[in-house]
Amino acid sequence: MSNIKTMPKQVSGRARKGHHKYIFVVGGVMSGVGKGIATASIGKLLTARGLSVNLVKVDPYLNVDAGTMNPIEHGEVFVLDSGLETDQDMGNYERFLDRDLGPDDYMTSGMVYSSVIERERNLGYDGKCVEAIPHVRDEITNRLKRAAEASKSDVSVIEIGGTIGDFQNALFIEAARVMHLLNPADVLFVMVSFLPVPGTLGEMKTKPTQNAVRMLNSYGVQPDIIIARSTHRLDRKRKEKLAIWCNVPPERIISAPDVESIYDVPINFERDKFSDILLEALGKKSAPPAELSEWKKFAEHAHNGNGTVRIGIVGKYFDTGDFVLSDAYISVIEAIKFSAYDAEYKPEIEWINSKDIQDGTLPVESLRKYDGIIVPGGFGETGIEGKIQTAQFARENKIPYFGLCYGLQMMVIEYARNVAGLKNANTTEIEPGTPHPVIDILPDQREKLARKDYGGSMRLGAYPCVLKEGTNAYEAYLPVLKKADGKKEISERHRHRYEINPEYVERLEKAGLVFSGRWQGGKLMEIAELPKTEHPFMLGTQFHPELRARPLSPHPLFSAFIKAAIQRTQNTRVIQ
């Protein structure tokens, strides 16, 4: 079984008619205004109209992938089945399309230059002088075409990271320009631009977007559609003004005001008949009406609920100066939402910095107010004793606890110290000389660290996991297992170096810890839990289940956790 759910059918390559279409999404004025969500929404709308779509993220940085970047600066690293470490936008793409994406759907400048240099070293250019144009540009084009062929899609929607005017993304825009020059009917440009409403003026200003379009024109590119992001809905007067100065018809200027939920965006776009506009611009006029009924039902749940469930996320990648960056755990946050909405509850998510618990700034007793606690992934020693204290408090006070990757390891360390009697048990990642290395590194990973082979060298991507019958994990996955003809094997995505030390498994089991999921002939522990007779929900996974959670397919483990948290709201919630 390759996924925890069935995959939607894709249109085969033989069923495609005409040329492959490309939609390039670029940003104007400033970053961070929702270019990725706009791209995902375009993919959702075209899919709802019966087209097969692949979404591509282009990141202009020179990193070969996103794996070595600081989550506080860049946000979450999203891992694909293939093991490729990508930008968090790839997670939004998968969630909106409700299917897995492949390694060809992600591209960085580092990947492109690395391929060009490797080819040059192997005399792949026949001794020619290798230059940015045409060689780097052509490598970009070839990768985009390869992604289209791999997905057998009708349309590729490509988000070019950064903002118009950035030096770093100029070559990608140049590649798009040449593709349009060679096949103008098959290439479309969409600009996502911000229209500010200065508080002192109280008037929406179009001039920044006008200037952004002029700058895009200087690249030889004219936008076909403008998505106008703002705090308010775009009025007719501003549409007409943008149309005149940006040379875009008013009906192709799409209003994109702030909305309560990102999952409202495709629905909001469709109010402006955006999918009709896209299909007309692409020359595809025979597509069926948009089928968004299930999506609308889900989006409605995001606004309503029978009650609230309070979830505390105890992490270490929240603080960035005076601000909170929840993007470091965006997939965890969205997975909580999907399962809560499915249960017709609204989650109240609060972020707790484990460093504050560790140094006593925040008393661990304050965690009592939560209906459920999640300790997500992470690396390094900062704040880990705060996480261990969190696991102990949740265990002793019967608060539903869900540990993800590092959160599993903290749960196991706590149990080893305080229940199994393994004094000073720890992970060798933090304390190499610990007397009880209940968490240790695999031999092949130790060799990689010794030669400083950090990038792309962890246990990454999808691996199988065999479940143990009669456990909480097995019960949670049961609906999925029934679809797989009763098999006990599931597949989940990983991103880690350290594992539960097999030498301590028997001692931990004798102390009462249950290992309900294993891999590699039972040698590697994938899931640990306490039985329901001991705790309402105390479970940790070595994998990252949040990476497979989808709006219309909530992850079974998150749903089991939310169910336990809701039960706590009904029975023992303490309001403070």
Residue, then its C-alpha position, 0 to 999 in steps of 0.5 A: m500500500s503506497n498511500i494511506k488513502t486511494m488516489p484520484k484518477q488522473v487523465s491519461g496522456r492519450a486522453r489529452k487533446g491539443h498542446h500542453k498548457y502552461i500557466f506561470v504565476v508571478g508576484g508583484v509589489m511584495s512577497g507573502v501575499g498568497k501567491g502559493i495559495a493562488t497557485a493551489s487555487i488555480g489548480k483546484l479550479l482547473t481540476a474541478r473543471g475536469l482537467s488534469v493539472n500538475l503544480v510546480k514550485v520554482d524557488p530561486y535560491l541556490n540551495v539544492d533543496a529546502g532541507t538545510m534551511n532554518p525553519i524560523e527563516h524559511g518555514e516548514v520543510f515539506v517532504l515528498d514520497s520520493g524523499l525530496e525536501t521542498d518548500q512548504d507551498m508544495g504541501n498546500y499544492e498537495r492539500f488543494l489537489d488532494r493527491d501526491l506530487g512528484p520530485d519533478d514538480y519542484m525546482t530550485s536555482g541550485m538544482v538547475y545550476s548543479s545539473v548544468i555544471e555536472r553536464e558541463r563537467n561531463l562534456g555534455y555541451d561538446g566543449k562550448c562556452v556554457e552560459a546562463i543564456p541559453h544553457v541555464r534557461d534551456e535547463i529550466t525549460n526542459r525541467l518544466k516539460r519533464a514535469a508535464e510529461a511525468s504527470k501526464s497532465d493537461v495543464s502545468v501551473i508554475e509558481i515562480g518564487g520571489t517578486i518581479g524585480d528580484f535578480q534571482n528569479a529573472l532567468f525563470i521569467e526569461a524561460a517562461r517568456v521564450m516558451h510564450l514566444l514559441n507557443p503563445a497560445d499555450v502559455l499564460f501569465v498570471m500576476v498576483s499583486f498587492l493593492p494597499v489601503p493606507g490607514t491615513l488615506g483610507e483609499m485603495k492604491t493601484k500605483p504599486t501594481q501599475n509599476a509592477v506590471r511595467m517592470l514585468n513588461s521590461y522583461g518582455v512579459q505581459p500579464d494576461i490576468i491580474i489577481a488583486r490581493s488586498t484587505h478589501r474587495l476590489d471595486r469597479k473603479r479600481k478594476e477599470k484603472l488597472a485595466i487602462w494602465c496595465n493593459v489587462p481587460p477589467e474582467r481578467i482582473i480578479s478580486a482577492p480580498d482577505v478571507e477567514s480561511i485559505y480554503d475559501v480562496p477557490i470559492n471566492f475566485e469562482r465568484d468572479k468566474f475565474s475558471d471560465i476566464l482561465l479556460e477561455a484564455l487557454g482555449k479550452k471551452s468545452a470543460p464541464p461545470a466546476e464540481l466543488s460541492e465537497w470542497k464547499k462543504f469542507a470550507e463551511h465546516a471551517h466557519n461553523g462547529n458544535g464547539t471548540v477544542r483547545i490544542g497546545i503545540v509545544g515546539k521550538y521554532f516559533d520565535t522570530g524576533d518579536f513575532v511568531l512564525s507558525d509556518a514552521y509547523i504549517s502542516v501540523i496546524e492544517a492537519i489539526k484543522f482537517s480532523a477537527y472540522d471533520a468532527e464539526y469542531k473548531p480548533e483553538i490552537e495555541w503555540i507554546n515555546s518549549k524553551d519557556i517551559q524548560d527555563g521555568t518562564l512558563p509553569v508546566e502546570s499551565l498545560r492543564k488547560y489544553d484538551g490535547i497537546i502536540v509535540p512536533g518535530g525538530f532538531g538539536e538540544t534547545g528546549i528539549e527538556g521542556k518537551i520532556q516535561t510536557a510529555q511527563f505532564a501529559r502522561e501523568n495528567k491523562i491529557p491526550y498527547f501526540g508526538l511527531c518524530y522528535g515528539l515521539q523521541m521525547m515521549v520515549i525518553e520521558y517514559a524510560r526515565n520515569v517509568a522504566g527506571l533508566k536514569n538519565a536516559n537520553t538521545t545521543e543527538i543531545e548527550p553522546g555519553t548518556p548511560h542509556p541511549v534509548i534514542d540513537i543514530l543508525p550506523d550509516q547515518r553516523e558515517k554521513l555525519a562524520r563526513k558532514d554529509y547533511g543535505g538530503s541524507m536523512r531517512l527521507g520520504a515514504y517507508p512502509c510500517v506494519l501495524k500491530e493488531g489491537t492497538n490504538a494505531y491499528e484501530a485508527y488506521l482500520p478504515v484505511l486498512k479495509k480498503a487495502d484488503g485487510k493488509k496491516e501495512i501503511s506508508e508514511r513520510h519520514r524526515h529524521r536521523y535518530e531512531i528508537n534504539p532496538e537494544y532498549v525495546e524489550r525493556l521499554e515494552k516490559a515497562g508498559l510501552v507498546f510499539s504498535g508500528r514497526w519497519q524493516g522486519g521489526k527492527l525499527m520502531e515507527i509508532a509507540e503508544l500507551p494502551k487505552t486502559e492506561h491513558p486516553f491517547m498517548l501516542g507518538t510516530q517516528f514518521h510525519p503523519e501531518l504530511r499526508a493530511r488533506p482537507l477532504s481526507p483527514h489523517p486517521l491518527f490526527s482524527a483519533f487524537i482530536k476525538a480524544a481531545i473532544q472527549r476531554t472537553q466534554n468530560t474533564r476540561v478545566i476552564q482557567 
